[in-house]
Amino acid sequence: MSRDSQLKDRWEELIVKLSAKFSDGDPMDIDGIIYLIGIQELGQYHRTYKKEEKVNLMHIAICKLLEPYGYYEFEFFDEEGWPHYIVKETLPPLKAGEQSVLMKEAIVNYFVERAFIL
């Protein structure tokens, strides 16, 4: 199986599983999944987030997702439990399709590492 077809299959499996669990079966989009990862990484599940906090949750997720690629490095948790990252390497300019593939690959790897999908 090619890398692209494996990514496609894993992505579809992930969408089905997450959509069933978090959106009553309506297909989740990539932003919704990134938001969920941010909540997972923060670990504060049962609370309401303000708009700015939601943006910060997505930033946390993106940093976590791109950390294995060498773009970010975890630095510390602040007094409220929010993780902070430093930029290790600037992302190269990517076309929209390339950016989408990178994020999908990073998201799939995140959930494979946690044994949510195989």
C-alpha positions in Angstrom: 0.0 0.0 0.0 1.4 3.4 -0.9 2.0 6.0 1.7 -0.7 8.3 0.1 -3.3 5.5 0.1 -2.5 4.5 3.6 -2.8 8.1 4.8 -6.2 8.4 2.9 -7.5 5.2 4.5 -6.3 6.2 8.0 -7.8 9.7 7.6 -11.1 8.3 6.6 -11.1 5.8 9.5 -10.3 8.7 11.9 -13.1 10.9 10.5 -15.6 8.1 11.0 -14.5 7.3 14.6 -14.2 10.9 15.7 -17.4 12.0 14.0 -19.3 9.1 15.7 -17.9 10.0 19.1 -18.0 13.9 19.0 -20.4 15.1 16.4 -23.3 12.6 16.3 -22.0 11.2 13.0 -21.7 14.5 11.1 -18.3 14.4 9.4 -15.8 16.5 11.4 -13.5 18.9 9.5 -9.9 19.4 10.1 -10.4 22.5 12.3 -12.7 20.6 14.6 -10.2 17.8 15.0 -7.4 20.3 15.7 -9.6 21.9 18.3 -10.2 18.5 19.9 -6.5 17.8 20.0 -5.9 21.1 21.7 -8.5 20.2 24.4 -6.8 16.8 24.8 -3.4 18.4 25.2 -4.6 21.0 27.7 -6.5 18.3 29.6 -9.3 20.6 30.8 -12.2 18.8 29.3 -15.4 19.9 31.1 -15.3 23.7 30.8 -16.5 26.4 28.4 -13.8 28.2 26.4 -13.9 31.8 25.3 -13.1 32.7 21.7 -9.5 33.6 22.4 -9.0 30.4 24.3 -10.4 28.4 21.4 -7.8 30.0 19.1 -5.1 29.2 21.7 -6.3 25.6 21.9 -5.9 25.3 18.2 -2.4 26.8 18.4 -1.5 24.2 21.1 -2.7 21.4 18.9 -0.7 22.7 15.9 2.4 23.0 17.9 2.0 19.5 19.3 1.2 18.1 15.9 4.2 19.7 14.2 6.6 19.0 17.1 7.7 15.6 15.7 8.6 17.4 12.4 11.1 19.7 14.3 9.1 22.9 13.9 8.1 23.3 17.6 9.5 22.2 20.9 7.6 22.0 24.2 8.9 24.6 26.6 6.8 24.6 29.8 3.3 24.6 31.4 2.2 27.9 32.8 0.4 28.3 36.2 -3.0 27.6 34.6 -1.8 24.4 33.0 -1.5 25.7 29.4 1.4 24.3 27.5 3.8 26.6 25.8 6.1 25.8 22.8 9.0 27.6 21.1 9.5 27.7 17.4 12.5 25.6 16.4 12.3 26.0 12.7 10.0 28.2 10.5 7.6 26.2 8.3 8.5 26.5 4.7 6.1 28.1 2.3 3.5 25.5 1.4 0.7 25.4 -1.1 -2.7 24.9 0.3 -2.7 21.2 -0.8 0.7 20.6 0.7 -0.3 22.2 4.0 -3.5 20.0 4.1 -1.5 16.8 3.5 1.1 17.8 6.2 -1.6 18.5 8.8 -3.6 15.3 7.9 -0.4 13.2 8.2 0.4 14.8 11.5 -3.1 14.3 12.9 -3.1 10.7 11.7 0.3 10.1 13.4 -1.0 11.7 16.6 -3.9 9.3 16.8 -1.9 6.2 15.7 0.6 7.0 18.5 -2.3 7.0 20.9 -3.7 3.7 19.5 -7.0 5.4 18.5 -6.5 4.1 15.0 -4.1 1.6 13.6 
